[in-house]
Amino acid sequence: MKEKIAITTPYITLGQFLKFINVASGGGDIKAILFEGLAKVNGETETRRGRKLYPDDNVDVEGVGEFVVTKTTD
């Protein structure tokens, strides 16, 4: 089952998302994860830390888990 991650903004970048879910603590960690091809967005390997994630996007981080971006209902 995919873990739902709620955001309050219209989108979140992949780099920010990886920090938000505590997979990466900084830019070096993010770069390594993306360089090694460990992150997939909507089924496709993603290498851009600036990739914008919107509600309903699916993120799979190898060895960590599967996530779906949702929008808070504030």
Steps between C-alpha positions, in 0.01 A plus 500: 500500500622847415555751776312825443707816537291818523633832376359847565648662188396444137812284445822385666831432328641149511799623700275663760283189507796272573597724791138520620469121524837481680676304226760771441649751738658730243595564141774237492261228609243609242761506224615147588145360507419653161838413343456136599151495346328407826204736457211446262217743436186352347697188403789678327851542642554867587838673522389863540482629857286789376231271355167639620273256675128571501212335685439144373865455390648170611857485631689175553833518680683169475564347840278757674144467373225627276326831553215699348488879518168636628363848563396606846142617529565817702 
